[in-house]
Amino acid sequence: MASNIWDKFDEAVDVAGLASDVKEAAENGSGNFKEVPHGKYEVEVNKMELTTSKKNDPMVTIWFKVLEGEFKGSLIFFNQVVTQGFQIHIVNELLRAMDTDLDIEFKTYKQYFSLIMDVMEAIDGKSEFALDYKEGKKGFSNYEITEVYDAN
């Protein structure tokens, strides 16, 4: 019975990708980057997915990699639980700002999972962004894409 839960995770998670991330972290000093302060950065998206939070709520996670300046190579993490309308709206606005020409709309979690994969495919290696990463209400971070650059 206990192995069924791990089978579920193995099916739900890109375990080969995760193993690769572990290897990359080891090669790059265990990911010991300086914490990136709020500011404006040129970034690319390294990872984007609909996953689950520690409380098993659906959550969108995006890893922005800083491309220039003092924090070049560091990651800015966007994690947004998507169980309420305003939370999905936050993610939708960020996805729309990536300028993919995809119809950014939530219908079901299964559809949203596919949509997020489609957005990642549309931008992967093709787009870079100006990200305004700032402190918002109650100490939460706000993320706004202010410009899209062609990475080619």
N, C-alpha and C positions, 0 to 999 in steps of 0.2 A: 504494500500500500504506500509506504513512504517513497518508493522510487517513482511513483506516478507523478508526484509534484515536480520532481526533477526532470522527468520526461516532458512535462508541460513547459517548464522553463527552457529546456533545450530546443523545443519546437518554436517557442515564442521569441527567443533571443538569437541573434546572429553569433553563435558561439565561436565560429572560426574568426569572425571579425573581432570579437572580444579577446580571444587569445592573441590576435595580432596587436590589439591595443595594449595588452599586458607586456608583450615583447617590446613594443615601441617605448612604453613608459620606462622599462628597464634600461633601454639603450640611451634614453634621453634624461637620465638622472632621476628616475622615478617620478617624473612630472613635477619636480620641485621648482615651479616657476614662481616668480614674485606675483602676489595678488595684484590683479589689474584694477587700478582705481577708476572711478567713474571719469568719463571723458569722451572724446570723439576719436574713433579709430577706423582705419581701413582694415577690413576683415574679409575672410572667406568663410564659408560654412564647411566644417569638417564632418559634421554628423547632424542628422535631423531625423527624429523618429517619434512615433506615438508609442509610449511604453507605459509602465506602471510606476507609481510612486512607492515609497516605503510603506505607505498605508494601503497599497494596492488600488489606488485610484488611478484612472487614466490620466496620463501626463505627457505633454509634448516637451521634448528636450532638444535643444539646438546648441551645438558647440561652435562658437565663432573663434577663429584663429586670427590673432593680430598679425598683420603683414608688414608693418613698418614701425620704426621708432624704438624707444626704450623697452617696450614690452613685446617686441617682435617675437613670434613663436608661442606666446602665451595664449591661453584660452579664456574666453568669457563664456560662462555657462548660463543659458536661458532654460529655466524649468518652470512650466506652467501646468498646474493641475487643470483639467478640463471637465469639470462636473457641473458647472453653472454657465449660464448664457454669457455673462460678462467675461468669464475666463476664455471661452471659445472666441469671443469677439477680439480679445487681446491678441490671441494667436493668429486669427484671420487677418487682422490689420498688418501684422508683421509679415505674414506670408504674401499678402497682396503687394506690399512694398517691395518685394523681391522681383516684381515685374516679369512674371513667367507667362502671362497670357492664359493661365489656367483659371477655371471658374472656382474660386475659393469659397466653398460653402460647406457647412456641416449638415449632414443628413443622418448618418449613423456612425458609430465608432469604426465599424469595418470600412465604410466608405472613406472616413476621415484618415484612417491608417493608410489606405491606398493613395489618397490625395497627397498626404505628406511625403510619401515615397516618390510620387510623381513630381512634386516641387523639388525635392532633392535631386532627382534625375535631371530636371530641367536646368538647375543651376550648377551642378557638380562640375567643377573645372572650367566653367564658362563665365561665371559672374563673381565679382567682388563688390563689396558694399561699404559705404560710409555709414558707420554705426554710431549713433549718439546714445551712449550708455550712461544713464544718470540716476540719481536717487529720486525716488518718488515718495508717495504717501507711506507713512508708517515704516519708513526705512527700507521698503522693497525697492528693487532696481527696476527702472524702466528702460526699454530697448526700442529705439526707433531707427529704422533704415531711412536715411535722408537722401541717398544717391546710390544708383546702381552703375557699376563700371563693367565693361566687357573685358573679361580676363584674357581673351585671345590676342 
